[in-house]
Amino acid sequence: MSFRKKLVILCGILLCLILTLFNALYINPFRIKVREEIFTSAKLPKAFDQDRVFYFSDLHYGMSNDEMLEELAEDAALIRPDLILFGGDLIDEAFAAGLSSSRRQKLVDSLSSMEAVYGKFAVLGEDDLLSDSTRFQTEAILRESGFDVLYNESRVIFAPNGEKIRLVGVASALGGRPDITAAYAADQGTFTITLVHCPDQFDDLPAAQTALCLAGHAHGRQIYFPFFEQFDRENGAKKYIRGFYEKAPSLLYVSNGVGTTDKSIRFCADAEVTVFRLQR
């Protein structure tokens, strides 16, 4: 091979590396991918067939910027979901104590603009539970924005014809005090969607009572190399880190999340919201 060909190949490799790094640092962390999935269950009441659930997690506002917040709200407005669910970590821990009043209002305005037929529900992540004041601030923002915060408790959602589904929210294994017995105490046998922050909590849930479990926390690793995914897993996501996992008859989905933490970088782990179309 001639020197010229070797030089061209080397330049091509360097260009690919530069573009990959640029994408990981300046594009992927600030662009939200809308992922569409179909969840099928024969136990789903007919009234909820074809309903859409808009799920997002790990906003980490502060690390994520106002443009991403606006994009998130615009996605919800375009999709017009029947149900909106949030999986925790609203404000990044580096900004929780110093969120300005203007940025707080921006967060409230954007989250308030998100509308759903059956309402909006959330659980808290470890960044939301750093201290009593952090938890108070996070819950206040979410409730002011129209979210019902679930902490080891459930809510029943009724369709106009009287059919119902159940939402269960279990406290985070990191920073919280999960009580699964209390969370599942009411309306056993009802089709159930469960919200947790840490995906490894999936193994503690009663599979027979959990049709679909939604989790976050792991961020899809942010920097994801498929052949090295077994290394350096964080607490709360040692076993489950991204995508779908099944423990029949229950299914777990772990979101990559919207924001980042520590560093604004994403490689092979797109920022995402997930829209589930429920189907019988």
PyMOL commands that set and color helices and strands:
alter all, ss='L'
color gray80, all
select helices_A, chain A and resi 3-26+28-30+46-48+66-79+96-98+101-112+126-129+132-144+180-183+199-204+207-209+219-221+226-228
alter helices_A, ss='H'
color red, helices_A
select strands_A, chain A and resi 32-40+52-56+83-86+120-122+147-149+153-158+164-169+192-195+212-215+243-247+250-254+271-279
alter strands_A, ss='S'
color yellow, strands_A
deselect
rebuild
show_as cartoon
